């Protein structure tokens, strides 16, 4: 450990940051930062003298031409590179794990030595004389820019050893970029230690850059790296790194094109030590930007990109690529010199494999070419916009090269033609990438089982595993399991968006129960929302061995549980104890009563039936021929945890509890039920005449999938690893999965919908006992007299022990050890098994000796336990025997499954799975503290981490978890986001003052926006006059005929059929033209679903109906209050009183097919107002209102509304509206109603 004097003030700050309170009894405020930095100045001065190094002149490692090529500039004219030493300005194919953003190389500038294992960034190097004069690296590049180019962009990443210690001090290392064009020289970008958005330089962000190796026991002050800390010392990151930032600035060149100069510079400030580095790449010039509009530019009511041109011109995130999901959108944003037209084209003909183009606000199908008008979004600012919609499949038909590609390019041609001028053509590339893949593992499994096998090890896909290993035997509706798919999808999307990809959907691969969790996620009412453009989060669904409507095996296991808890309670407890010890899960709920996964997976369980239809393109993979696999082949091929479960099922199921082995062996699999050499092979008692995969029948796995959307794999005695539990790592399954990820989702290989789960007819079972059945398959009553007598005796005494190996016997990974067991004190087992290190070895008959294989992945200590069952079904477990694992293999690298973590909401947890890569080529799980792994968090205010590797969110932000074992370390970033909207009803009904799916006739006056899917007829009218002047898009929309007679529209008007003006029709803030920016059919589906979901909400509040016609609705919930009122009561009402807290939402479900509101008043109490009231009429097909005023928003998506001589203050969403009622603008508050 480094020995140094540490001033008290930095220590106080470090403690305050780590603990939140230095002294719980007498809390002291931390000293001002300037005092802390002054206190450290002496330490920096000492290091400056120690780290002084002369500048070196001579051959450069990067010439100006090299730098230009690395920056992807092909029109290089001239340049200059200056640096204190050649190693401070280099061109590299990679900087550690940081890859070029484009091309084969990138430029790296530093105030010290780049990638030097000895002269590390901390304490760094001071060049020349003491100070900052010599610590500057500069690259100047001049290049030609073609005509018509208006934007220049580049990407950079800033790293500094000054972070986190000296943020806010004078030691403010700085990176700048200046651009020179015909307008002169100006600053294009500046970042510094004090202004940069730093993350800790973790192994996942800054791997192999040498900044990731700056790990200290105390990051404050200056550390003398490289340092060797003793094992067991917690380490913390001592450097910072930014994400790649894309800089995009306007440039000006002559009409015929011209030269532009870029100057990049990085320099030390304050002094010359503690170095900083910048990685620069992908300099480009273009006439347009590619922007991800999601989520900031999404209209949350229409579920599409909004049409406000001013916002479109300034907001959004730069997109480097787009995922091939057919749903995402890329905003094409071109700033031009003046009004005119812009042509966007993907080629002369429409090729769906290249995606398509649509105008802003259009709901038309994407096409290959569109022409848009240039808009003046502000004075002197002219923009043209379009949307690129990617293909729904990554692989193009008949393009074999796409099979093994991670990305491909689509060519986009643009041509800007100014009014009365000459066209400016340009060509761009849109990079299309594969959508992320989310895998969801099975019951009794985990992400670590998949490891790097199967799709998890694919180099073509970004794979995130939905890990619910710690709850893998709990109910599918448990808090953890019900949200695991959504959390994994959000994690996958956030990670990919962080890399600059516009992505909306994922491909999901669900194995077994994981497939059910995926289907359940897609069945939620909130599944389709604005964040996914109303299309859902799943692009395709590949289900492997999923028992859609349950499995007979689960029924059998619940029968075993009931039987054991009734007759063999100690055995049930022992069984679950050993299952938990050996494999990490139990079949018994912690509270003893909650349902478990095996309950949910019983045939036609309501939890499965409630999933309903799944509207996602789906293909299913099934395993068959299990009915023909004998137990002697099938049982050894099972996962060891499943072997333990099935072995105990055979002993304790009501069908077999009166038998002894091998008479019990055909409970699940076909088996010889007598001892060899005699043969009496009988079929499965559970599955009988139905084929199965060792867990679910073939029909259960296929569900409603068509033959073409099903791939079947047949097990054989030699291919028993095709059984249900092992398919994720089976090569045939993996190959077919990759093929399906490359198969068009519109092909016959995918069904567009899976029907509601319904189990096939039950199996036909016949008796299995022959008249002359041998003793082993006879009921217990027929056994020998001494056995019967033993059964009747108390058997509380006696047990089983491991005779050999002795405790403490060293074992080697992959070796085989002979385990000898025996009964003690009169306990005579007829069956035994030994478990440990995730391995189970069974012994079906005495002598109970077995060859136990120590897993090659074993590390630390192996704990062996023997379990015996006697003829009376009494179970005993031995005292554990601990065997130290001795190996010459050395740990080389540490990795974490899923890499960087994302937590969703405070209190959420992440169970790290840490793998050690050893020099014998074996990957071992080293998560446990028992094998020497220690964890530390860089910021306990964001996440904490336990010695077992459980990370808990304590605040939003990003922190680093450092994982150390011996002298080997790695680190990951953990991001804590706000808790997502889970299974919530999103109420977004404030965009329109009136929205009807069909006609609006006889209208006169609506203060806000109006949209009608059919004919829209207005006379002596005004529309949109209450809207702010800036809100002019889509003020009046008619899906068909727009019939206007004497009036004004305060904004833009659009129509789909004919426009028929009569008299004086004006547009004070807009114009009228053809085009329908609203998908009325889709909106109808969404509104009806919303109405149905609101109607199903539980009541929250009291309803009082008086005989004189008074209706009082009283609620106290600060967020949402729900009431039910019959339409008949409304018809007789004389006064409606609504009492609820301010800023809450009141949902009034009015039930009945016909409703009438006439001539009664409203009273608000408790702070509620019309901005929080929603009248929901899910059943109404007719709604009549007369001489009445609605104060609130009305949702009646199935109702034809007749409304005269009245008004509504809020929104009206209905099927149609006829009448002269007046609409006043009052927006319903956005509300998420979570259940």
Rosetta blueprint (number, residue, H / E / L):
1 X L
2 X L
3 X L
4 X L
5 X L
6 X L
7 X L
8 X H
9 X H
10 X H
11 X H
12 X H
13 X H
14 X H
15 X H
16 X H
17 X H
18 X H
19 X H
20 X L
21 X L
22 X L
23 X L
24 X L
25 X L
26 X L
27 X L
28 X L
29 X L
30 X L
31 X L
32 X L
33 X H
34 X H
35 X H
36 X H
37 X H
38 X H
39 X H
40 X H
41 X H
42 X H
43 X H
44 X H
45 X H
46 X H
47 X H
48 X H
49 X H
50 X H
51 X L
52 X E
53 X E
54 X L
55 X L
56 X L
57 X L
58 X L
59 X L
60 X L
61 X L
62 X L
63 X L
64 X H
65 X H
66 X H
67 X H
68 X H
69 X H
70 X H
71 X L
72 X L
73 X L
74 X L
75 X L
76 X E
77 X E
78 X E
79 X E
80 X E
81 X E
82 X E
83 X L
84 X L
85 X L
86 X H
87 X H
88 X H
89 X E
90 X E
91 X E
92 X E
93 X L
94 X E
95 X E
96 X L
97 X L
98 X E
99 X E
100 X L
101 X L
102 X L
103 X L
104 X L
105 X L
106 X E
107 X E
108 X E
109 X E
110 X E
111 X L
112 X L
113 X L
114 X L
115 X L
116 X L
117 X L
118 X L
119 X L
120 X L
121 X L
122 X L
123 X L
124 X L
125 X L
126 X E
127 X E
128 X L
129 X L
130 X L
131 X L
132 X L
133 X L
134 X L
135 X L
136 X E
137 X E
138 X E
139 X E
140 X E
141 X E
142 X E
143 X E
144 X E
145 X E
146 X L
147 X L
148 X L
149 X L
150 X L
151 X E
152 X E
153 X E
154 X E
155 X E
156 X E
157 X E
158 X E
159 X E
160 X E
161 X L
162 X L
163 X L
164 X L
165 X L
166 X L
167 X L
168 X L
169 X L
170 X L
171 X L
172 X L
173 X L
174 X E
175 X E
176 X E
177 X E
178 X E
179 X E
180 X E
181 X E
182 X L
183 X L
184 X E
185 X E
186 X E
187 X E
188 X E
189 X E
190 X E
191 X E
192 X E
193 X L
194 X L
195 X L
196 X L
197 X L
198 X L
199 X E
200 X E
201 X L
202 X L
203 X H
204 X H
205 X H
206 X H
207 X L
208 X L
209 X L
210 X L
211 X L
212 X L
213 X L
214 X L
215 X E
216 X E
217 X L
218 X L
219 X L
220 X L
221 X L
222 X L
223 X L
224 X L
225 X L
226 X L
227 X L
228 X L
229 X L
230 X L
231 X L
232 X L
233 X L
234 X L
235 X L
236 X E
237 X E
238 X L
239 X L
240 X E
241 X E
242 X L
243 X L
244 X L
245 X E
246 X E
247 X E
248 X E
249 X E
250 X E
251 X L
252 X L
253 X L
254 X L
255 X L
256 X L
257 X L
258 X E
259 X E
260 X E
261 X E
262 X E
263 X E
264 X E
265 X E
266 X E
267 X E
268 X L
269 X L
270 X L
271 X L
272 X L
273 X L
274 X L
275 X L
276 X E
277 X E
278 X E
279 X E
280 X E
281 X E
282 X E
283 X E
284 X E
285 X E
286 X E
287 X L
288 X L
289 X E
290 X E
291 X E
292 X E
293 X L
294 X L
295 X L
296 X L
297 X L
298 X E
299 X E
300 X L
301 X L
302 X L
303 X L
304 X E
305 X E
306 X L
307 X L
308 X L
309 X H
310 X H
311 X H
312 X H
313 X H
314 X H
315 X L
316 X L
317 X E
318 X E
319 X L
320 X L
321 X E
322 X E
323 X E
324 X L
325 X L
326 X L
327 X L
328 X L
329 X E
330 X E
331 X E
332 X E
333 X E
334 X E
335 X E
336 X E
337 X L
338 X L
339 X L
340 X E
341 X E
342 X E
343 X E
344 X E
345 X E
346 X L
347 X L
348 X L
349 X L
350 X L
351 X L
352 X H
353 X H
354 X H
355 X L
356 X E
357 X E
358 X E
359 X L
360 X L
361 X L
362 X L
363 X L
364 X L
365 X L
366 X L
367 X E
368 X L
369 X E
370 X E
371 X E
372 X E
373 X E
374 X L
375 X E
376 X E
377 X E
378 X E
379 X L
380 X L
381 X E
382 X E
383 X E
384 X E
385 X E
386 X E
387 X E
388 X E
389 X E
390 X L
391 X L
392 X L
393 X L
394 X L
395 X L
396 X L
397 X L
398 X L
399 X L
400 X H
401 X H
402 X H
403 X H
404 X H
405 X L
406 X L
407 X E
408 X E
409 X E
410 X E
411 X E
412 X E
413 X E
414 X E
415 X E
416 X E
417 X E
418 X E
419 X L
420 X L
421 X L
422 X L
423 X E
424 X E
425 X E
426 X E
427 X E
428 X E
429 X E
430 X E
431 X E
432 X E
433 X E
434 X L
435 X L
436 X L
437 X E
438 X E
439 X E
440 X E
441 X L
442 X L
443 X L
444 X L
445 X L
446 X L
447 X H
448 X H
449 X H
450 X H
451 X L
452 X L
453 X L
454 X H
455 X H
456 X H
457 X H
458 X L
459 X L
460 X L
461 X L
462 X L
463 X E
464 X E
465 X E
466 X E
467 X L
468 X L
469 X H
470 X H
471 X H
472 X L
473 X L
474 X E
475 X L
476 X L
477 X L
478 X L
479 X H
480 X H
481 X H
482 X H
483 X H
484 X H
485 X H
486 X H
487 X H
488 X H
489 X H
490 X H
491 X H
492 X H
493 X H
494 X H
495 X H
496 X H
497 X H
498 X H
499 X L
500 X L
501 X E
502 X E
503 X L
504 X L
505 X L
506 X E
507 X E
508 X E
509 X E
510 X E
511 X E
512 X L
513 X H
514 X H
515 X H
516 X H
517 X H
518 X H
519 X H
520 X H
521 X H
522 X H
523 X L
524 X L
525 X L
526 X L
527 X L
528 X L
529 X L
530 X H
531 X H
532 X H
533 X L
534 X L
535 X L
536 X L
537 X L
538 X E
539 X E
540 X E
541 X E
542 X E
543 X E
544 X E
545 X L
546 X L
547 X L
548 X L
549 X L
550 X L
551 X L
552 X H
553 X H
554 X H
555 X H
556 X H
557 X H
558 X H
559 X H
560 X H
561 X H
562 X H
563 X H
564 X H
565 X H
566 X H
567 X H
568 X L
569 X H
570 X H
571 X H
572 X H
573 X H
574 X H
575 X H
576 X H
577 X H
578 X H
579 X H
580 X H
581 X H
582 X H
583 X H
584 X L
585 X L
586 X L
587 X L
588 X L
589 X L
590 X L
591 X L
592 X L
593 X L
594 X L
595 X L
596 X E
597 X H
598 X H
599 X H
600 X H
601 X L
602 X L
603 X L
604 X L
605 X L
606 X H
607 X H
608 X H
609 X H
610 X L
611 X L
612 X L
613 X L
614 X E
615 X L
616 X L
617 X L
618 X E
619 X E
620 X E
621 X E
622 X E
623 X E
624 X E
625 X L
626 X H
627 X H
628 X H
629 X L
630 X E
631 X H
632 X H
633 X H
634 X H
635 X L
636 X L
637 X L
638 X L
639 X L
640 X H
641 X H
642 X H
643 X H
644 X H
645 X H
646 X H
647 X H
648 X H
649 X H
650 X H
651 X H
652 X H
653 X L
654 X L
655 X L
656 X L
657 X L
658 X L
659 X L
660 X L
661 X L
662 X L
663 X L
664 X L
665 X L
666 X L
667 X L
668 X L
669 X L
670 X E
671 X E
672 X E
673 X L
674 X L
675 X L
676 X L
677 X L
678 X L
679 X L
680 X L
681 X E
682 X E
683 X L
684 X L
685 X L
686 X L
687 X L
688 X L
689 X L
690 X L
691 X L
692 X E
693 X L
694 X L
695 X L
696 X L
697 X E
698 X H
699 X H
700 X H
701 X H
702 X H
703 X L
704 X L
705 X L
706 X L
707 X L
708 X L
709 X L
710 X E
711 X E
712 X E
713 X E
714 X E
715 X L
716 X L
717 X L
718 X L
719 X L
720 X H
721 X H
722 X H
723 X L
724 X L
725 X L
726 X L
727 X H
728 X H
729 X H
730 X L
731 X H
732 X H
733 X H
734 X H
735 X H
736 X H
737 X H
738 X H
739 X H
740 X H
741 X H
742 X L
743 X L
744 X L
745 X L
746 X L
747 X L
748 X L
749 X L
750 X L
751 X E
752 X L
753 X L
754 X E
755 X L
756 X L
757 X L
758 X L
759 X L
760 X L
761 X L
762 X L
763 X L
764 X L
765 X L
766 X L
767 X L
768 X L
769 X L
770 X L
771 X L
772 X L
773 X L
774 X L
775 X H
776 X H
777 X H
778 X L
779 X L
780 X H
781 X H
782 X H
783 X L
784 X L
785 X H
786 X H
787 X H
788 X H
789 X H
790 X H
791 X H
792 X H
793 X L
794 X L
795 X L
796 X L
797 X L
798 X L
799 X E
800 X E
801 X E
802 X E
803 X E
804 X E
805 X L
806 X L
807 X L
808 X L
809 X L
810 X L
811 X E
812 X L
813 X L
814 X L
815 X L
816 X E
817 X E
818 X E
819 X E
820 X E
821 X E
822 X E
823 X E
824 X E
825 X L
826 X L
827 X L
828 X L
829 X E
830 X E
831 X E
832 X E
833 X E
834 X E
835 X E
836 X E
837 X L
838 X L
839 X E
840 X E
841 X E
842 X E
843 X E
844 X L
845 X L
846 X L
847 X L
848 X L
849 X E
850 X E
851 X E
852 X E
853 X E
854 X L
855 X L
856 X L
857 X L
858 X L
859 X L
860 X L
861 X E
862 X E
863 X E
864 X E
865 X E
866 X E
867 X E
868 X E
869 X E
870 X E
871 X L
872 X L
873 X L
874 X L
875 X E
876 X E
877 X E
878 X L
879 X L
880 X L
881 X E
882 X E
883 X E
884 X E
885 X E
886 X L
887 X L
888 X L
889 X L
890 X L
891 X E
892 X E
893 X E
894 X E
895 X E
896 X E
897 X L
898 X L
899 X L
900 X L
901 X E
902 X E
903 X E
904 X E
905 X L
906 X L
907 X L
908 X L
909 X E
910 X E
911 X E
912 X L
913 X L
914 X E
915 X E
916 X E
917 X E
918 X E
919 X L
920 X L
921 X L
922 X L
923 X E
924 X E
925 X E
926 X L
927 X L
928 X L
929 X H
930 X H
931 X H
932 X L
933 X E
934 X E
935 X E
936 X E
937 X E
938 X L
939 X L
940 X L
941 X L
942 X L
943 X E
944 X E
945 X E
946 X L
947 X L
948 X L
949 X L
950 X E
951 X E
952 X E
953 X E
954 X L
955 X L
956 X L
957 X E
958 X E
959 X E
960 X E
961 X E
962 X E
963 X E
964 X E
965 X E
966 X L
967 X L
968 X E
969 X E
970 X E
971 X E
972 X E
973 X E
974 X E
975 X E
976 X E
977 X E
978 X L
979 X L
980 X L
981 X L
982 X L
983 X L
984 X E
985 X E
986 X E
987 X E
988 X L
989 X L
990 X L
991 X L
992 X L
993 X L
994 X E
995 X E
996 X E
997 X L
998 X L
999 X L
1000 X E
1001 X E
1002 X E
1003 X E
1004 X E
1005 X E
1006 X E
1007 X L
1008 X L
1009 X L
1010 X E
1011 X E
1012 X E
1013 X L
1014 X L
1015 X L
1016 X E
1017 X E
1018 X E
1019 X E
1020 X E
1021 X E
1022 X E
1023 X E
1024 X L
1025 X L
1026 X L
1027 X L
1028 X L
1029 X L
1030 X L
1031 X L
1032 X L
1033 X L
1034 X L
1035 X L
1036 X E
1037 X E
1038 X E
1039 X L
1040 X L
1041 X L
1042 X E
1043 X E
1044 X E
1045 X E
1046 X E
1047 X E
1048 X E
1049 X E
1050 X L
1051 X L
1052 X L
1053 X E
1054 X E
1055 X E
1056 X L
1057 X L
1058 X L
1059 X E
1060 X E
1061 X E
1062 X E
1063 X E
1064 X E
1065 X E
1066 X E
1067 X L
1068 X L
1069 X L
1070 X L
1071 X L
1072 X E
1073 X E
1074 X E
1075 X L
1076 X L
1077 X L
1078 X L
1079 X L
1080 X H
1081 X H
1082 X H
1083 X H
1084 X H
1085 X H
1086 X H
1087 X H
1088 X H
1089 X H
1090 X H
1091 X H
1092 X H
1093 X H
1094 X H
1095 X H
1096 X L
1097 X L
1098 X L
1099 X L
1100 X E
1101 X L
1102 X E
1103 X E
1104 X E
1105 X E
1106 X L
1107 X L
1108 X L
1109 X L
1110 X E
1111 X E
1112 X E
1113 X E
1114 X E
1115 X L
1116 X L
1117 X L
1118 X L
1119 X L
1120 X E
1121 X E
1122 X E
1123 X E
1124 X E
1125 X E
1126 X E
1127 X H
1128 X H
1129 X H
1130 X H
1131 X H
1132 X L
1133 X L
1134 X L
1135 X E
1136 X E
1137 X E
1138 X E
1139 X E
1140 X L
1141 X E
1142 X L
1143 X L
1144 X L
1145 X E
1146 X E
1147 X E
1148 X E
1149 X E
1150 X E
1151 X E
1152 X L
1153 X L
1154 X E
1155 X E
1156 X E
1157 X E
1158 X E
1159 X L
1160 X L
1161 X E
1162 X E
1163 X E
1164 X E
1165 X E
1166 X L
1167 X E
1168 X L
1169 X L
1170 X H
1171 X H
1172 X H
1173 X E
1174 X E
1175 X E
1176 X E
1177 X L
1178 X L
1179 X L
1180 X L
1181 X L
1182 X E
1183 X E
1184 X E
1185 X E
1186 X E
1187 X L
1188 X L
1189 X E
1190 X E
1191 X E
1192 X L
1193 X E
1194 X E
1195 X E
1196 X E
1197 X E
1198 X E
1199 X E
1200 X E
1201 X E
1202 X E
1203 X E
1204 X E
1205 X L
1206 X L
1207 X E
1208 X E
1209 X E
1210 X L
1211 X L
1212 X E
1213 X E
1214 X E
1215 X E
1216 X E
1217 X E
1218 X E
1219 X L
1220 X L
1221 X L
1222 X E
1223 X E
1224 X E
1225 X L
1226 X L
1227 X L
1228 X L
1229 X L
1230 X L
1231 X E
1232 X E
1233 X E
1234 X E
1235 X L
